[in-house]
């Protein structure tokens, strides 16, 4: 059963393989792997559905706007602009949602065009390590080259499918991972498309938050106009599907704000502990701290702990080992863990009896 599925997947991409082979007549052949093609198709399907949803949302918003200025022009919402979530602002919200849908459709459409670009796909596949590169013997005829390419591509793709298939199918996580990498590389090369996508994302979060508050406000509203009922239906549609679309993102944001106080407390606690230890060391050895000029030793110019060269700005401590090695004042705290000189080894250092003499 698994072998049959593998053969079906390979046959599904034979047409793409033939297109690549017809165009390639050099001593090497480049072609994206079958995994890349699967991830690419998954990315295309996702953004095609998103484009359809965006178009429907745009048409619905535009229809409401047209109805409001034609059939329902006499139905005027009671305005109280002193309240930011007043019903009158709902009309403005629909205008903003309509404009956002238009730009989001442009974004999806342009991204789908980039995904279909054959040259760009080869570049992306090479960057994410999903490119097949086959060297062709120069002595082969044209027909032999085509047959050789086809056999090698099939062998490599079949081996790759065997590694990644579980219970006869490619796991969804693999498709999502490859699709994300493809989209990431494309947006890195297309800065305008990247900025357009980020702008649409940020604007939609504002629309969704404002719409969510509007929705709960509508429950207690006393508006009985027919156009207002249509507004509420559209509002529910946008808010509900928006939450589903970015559900994983909102879960991550929620967990971030939940865990942020805990992480902040741990960081603050660690900082305070290190600060106290540093102050303790500074107080303990403040009378034994010298500058590099005060030590007057040219041959002993490295810290015995970190082995970095001592410079004029460093605060230096001379320990009471046999060779009177020198340390950075920030490194001396390690002697509390092991009181042997790191260079003299066997000589115990009395960390509280440091010499001021050279």
C-alpha positions in Angstrom: 0.0 0.0 0.0 2.8 2.4 1.0 4.7 1.6 -2.3 1.5 2.4 -4.3 1.1 5.7 -2.6 4.8 6.6 -3.3 4.3 5.7 -7.0 1.2 7.9 -7.1 3.1 10.8 -5.6 5.9 10.4 -8.1 3.6 10.1 -11.1 1.8 13.2 -9.9 5.0 15.2 -10.4 6.1 13.5 -13.7 4.6 16.4 -15.7 6.7 18.9 -13.8 9.8 16.7 -14.2 9.3 16.6 -18.0 9.0 20.4 -18.2 12.3 20.7 -16.3 14.0 18.2 -18.6 12.9 19.7 -21.8 14.4 23.1 -20.8 17.7 21.6 -19.5 20.3 20.6 -22.1 23.5 21.3 -20.2 25.8 18.9 -18.3 23.8 19.2 -15.1 20.1 19.3 -14.1 18.4 21.2 -11.3 15.0 20.4 -10.0 13.1 20.8 -6.7 12.5 17.7 -4.7 9.1 16.0 -4.4 8.9 17.3 -0.8 9.4 20.8 -2.0 6.6 20.3 -4.5 4.3 18.9 -1.8 5.0 21.9 0.5 4.6 24.3 -2.5 1.2 22.8 -3.3 0.1 23.0 0.4 1.2 26.7 0.4 -0.8 27.4 -2.8 -3.9 25.7 -1.5 -3.7 27.6 1.8 -3.4 31.0 0.1 -6.0 30.2 -2.6 -8.5 29.5 0.2 -7.4 32.7 1.9 -7.8 34.7 -1.3 -11.4 33.3 -1.8 -12.3 34.1 1.8 -10.9 37.6 1.3 -12.8 38.2 -1.9 -16.1 37.0 -0.2 -15.4 39.4 2.7 -14.7 42.3 0.3 -17.9 41.6 -1.7 -20.0 41.3 1.5 -18.6 44.6 2.9 -19.0 46.4 -0.4 -22.6 45.1 -0.7 -23.4 46.4 2.8 -22.0 49.8 1.8 -24.0 49.9 -1.4 -27.2 48.9 0.4 -26.7 51.6 3.0 -26.4 54.3 0.5 -29.3 53.0 -1.7 -32.1 50.9 -0.2 -31.4 51.7 3.4 -30.4 55.3 3.1 -33.3 56.3 5.3 -32.2 54.0 8.1 -29.8 56.2 10.1 -28.1 54.8 13.2 -28.3 56.9 16.4 -25.0 58.6 16.7 -23.1 59.3 19.9 -19.5 59.9 18.9 -18.6 60.5 22.6 -18.5 56.7 23.0 -15.7 55.1 21.0 -17.7 51.8 20.6 -20.9 53.5 19.7 -23.0 51.9 16.9 -22.3 54.8 14.6 -18.6 53.8 14.4 -19.7 50.4 13.1 -20.1 51.9 9.6 -16.5 53.3 9.7 -15.4 49.8 10.8 -17.0 48.2 7.8 -15.3 50.7 5.5 -11.9 49.9 7.0 -12.6 46.1 6.8 -13.5 46.5 3.1 -10.3 48.4 2.3 -8.3 45.7 4.3 -9.9 42.9 2.3 -8.9 44.6 -1.0 -5.2 44.9 0.0 -5.1 41.4 1.5 -6.5 40.0 -1.8 -3.7 41.8 -3.7 -1.2 40.3 -1.3 -2.5 36.8 -1.7 -2.7 37.1 -5.5 0.9 38.4 -5.8 2.2 35.8 -3.5 0.5 33.0 -5.5 2.2 34.4 -8.7 5.6 34.3 -7.0 5.0 30.7 -5.9 4.2 29.7 -9.5 7.5 31.4 -10.7 9.7 28.5 -11.8 13.0 30.3 -11.6 12.2 31.7 -8.2 11.1 28.2 -7.0 14.5 26.7 -8.0 16.3 29.5 -6.1 14.1 28.9 -3.0 14.5 25.1 -3.2 18.3 25.6 -3.3 18.3 27.9 -0.2 16.2 25.4 1.9 18.2 22.4 0.8 15.4 20.9 -1.3 17.0 21.0 -4.7 18.1 18.0 -6.8 21.3 18.5 -8.7 22.3 15.8 -11.2 25.5 15.8 -13.2 25.0 14.3 -16.6 27.8 12.5 -18.5 28.8 14.5 -21.6 29.0 11.4 -23.8 25.2 10.7 -23.5 22.9 11.6 -26.3 19.8 13.7 -25.8 17.5 10.8 -25.3 20.0 9.1 -22.9 20.3 12.3 -20.9 16.5 12.5 -20.5 16.3 8.9 -19.4 19.2 9.3 -17.0 17.7 12.4 -15.4 14.3 10.7 -15.1 15.7 7.6 -13.4 17.9 9.6 -11.0 15.1 12.0 -10.0 12.8 9.1 -9.4 15.4 7.3 -7.2 16.1 10.4 -5.1 12.5 11.3 -4.7 11.5 7.7 -3.8 14.3 7.6 -1.1 13.2 10.9 0.3 9.6 9.8 0.5 10.6 6.6 2.3 12.3 8.7 5.0 9.5 11.1 5.6 6.3 9.0 5.0 4.5 7.7 8.1 1.8 5.1 7.7 1.7 5.7 4.0 1.5 9.5 4.0 3.5 12.6 4.5 2.9 14.1 7.9 1.1 17.4 8.0 3.9 19.0 10.1 6.4 18.3 7.3 4.1 20.0 4.8 3.6 23.0 7.1 7.3 23.3 7.8 8.4 23.3 4.2 5.5 25.7 3.2 6.6 28.1 5.9 10.2 28.0 4.7 9.2 28.6 1.1 7.1 31.6 2.1 9.8 33.0 4.3 12.4 32.9 1.6 10.1 34.4 -1.0 9.2 37.3 1.3 12.8 37.9 2.1 13.5 38.5 -1.6 10.3 40.5 -2.2 10.5 43.4 0.3 7.4 45.2 -1.0 5.3 42.0 -0.7 6.7 41.4 2.8 5.7 45.0 3.9 2.3 44.6 2.4 1.7 41.3 4.2 2.8 42.8 7.5 0.7 45.9 7.0 -2.4 43.7 6.3 -1.7 41.6 9.4 -1.3 44.6 11.7 -4.4 46.3 10.3 -6.5 43.1 10.7 -5.5 42.7 14.3 -6.9 46.3 14.9 -10.0 45.4 12.9 -10.5 42.1 14.8 -10.0 43.7 18.3 -12.3 46.6 17.5 -14.8 44.2 15.9 -14.7 41.9 18.9 -15.6 44.7 21.3 -18.2 45.9 18.9 -19.8 42.4 18.8 -20.2 42.3 22.6 -21.5 45.8 22.6 -24.1 44.9 19.9 -25.6 42.3 22.3 -26.8 45.2 24.6 -27.7 47.6 21.8 -31.3 48.7 21.3 -30.9 49.3 17.6 -33.8 47.7 15.6 -32.9 48.8 12.1 -32.7 46.1 9.4 -29.3 47.4 8.1 -28.0 47.1 11.6 -28.9 43.3 11.6 -26.8 42.9 8.4 -24.0 44.7 10.1 -24.1 42.3 13.1 -24.0 39.3 10.8 -21.0 40.6 8.9 -19.3 41.5 12.2 -19.8 38.0 13.6 -18.5 36.4 10.3 -15.3 38.5 10.3 -14.6 38.1 14.0 -15.3 34.4 14.2 -13.2 33.4 11.1 -10.5 35.9 12.1 -10.1 34.2 15.5 -9.9 30.7 13.8 -7.4 32.0 11.2 -5.0 33.4 13.8 -5.8 31.0 16.7 -2.3 29.7 17.1 -0.9 33.2 17.1 -3.3 34.3 19.8 -2.5 31.2 22.0 1.2 32.1 21.8 0.5 35.8 22.7 -1.7 34.6 25.6 1.0 32.3 26.9 3.6 35.0 26.5 1.7 37.4 28.7 1.0 34.7 31.2 4.7 33.6 31.5 6.2 37.1 31.2 5.8 38.0 34.9 7.4 34.6 35.8 10.3 35.2 33.5 10.7 38.8 34.6 10.8 37.7 38.3 13.5 35.0 37.5 15.6 37.5 35.5 15.3 40.1 38.3 16.1 37.6 41.0 19.2 36.4 39.1 20.3 39.9 38.5 20.0 40.8 42.2 22.0 37.7 43.2 24.8 38.4 40.8 24.8 42.1 41.9 25.1 41.1 45.5 27.9 38.7 44.7 29.8 41.4 42.7 29.4 43.9 45.5 30.6 41.4 48.0 33.7 40.7 46.0 34.3 44.4 45.4 34.0 45.1 49.1 36.3 42.1 50.0 39.1 43.1 47.6 38.7 46.9 47.2 41.9 47.5 49.1 43.8 45.1 46.9 42.6 46.5 43.5 45.3 48.0 41.3 45.4 49.4 37.8 47.7 48.0 35.1 50.1 50.9 35.4 50.5 50.3 39.2 51.6 46.7 38.7 54.6 47.6 36.6 55.0 44.0 35.2 55.3 43.6 31.4 55.7 39.8 31.3 52.7 39.0 33.4 49.9 40.8 31.5 47.2 38.1 31.2 44.4 37.2 33.6 45.0 33.9 35.2 41.3 33.0 35.0 40.0 34.1 31.6 43.5 34.3 30.0 42.6 37.7 28.3 45.2 40.4 28.1 45.0 43.1 30.8 44.5 46.6 29.5 44.8 50.0 31.1 41.1 50.3 32.0 41.0 47.0 33.9 41.0 46.7 37.7 43.6 44.1 38.7 44.1 42.0 41.8 47.4 40.3 42.6 46.9 37.0 44.4 49.3 35.5 46.9 50.5 32.5 44.8 54.1 31.7 44.2 54.3 33.8 41.0 51.9 36.5 42.1 49.6 36.0 39.1 47.1 38.7 38.3 43.4 38.6 37.8 40.6 40.8 36.7 38.6 42.1 39.7 35.5 40.5 38.0 37.2 37.1 37.7 38.4 36.8 41.3 35.1 35.4 42.5 36.0 32.0 41.0 38.6 31.6 43.7 35.8 31.1 46.2 34.9 27.9 44.4 38.5 26.7 44.0 41.2 28.4 46.0 44.1 27.1 44.0 45.8 29.3 41.5 44.7 28.3 38.0 48.3 28.5 36.7 50.3 27.4 39.8 47.8 24.6 40.4 49.1 23.2 43.7 49.5 26.5 45.5 46.6 27.4 47.7 45.5 31.1 47.5 44.3 32.9 50.6 41.7 35.0 48.9 41.4 37.4 51.8 45.2 38.1 51.9 46.0 39.7 48.6 49.3 41.5 48.1 49.6 45.1 47.0 53.3 44.6 46.1 54.6 43.7 42.7 
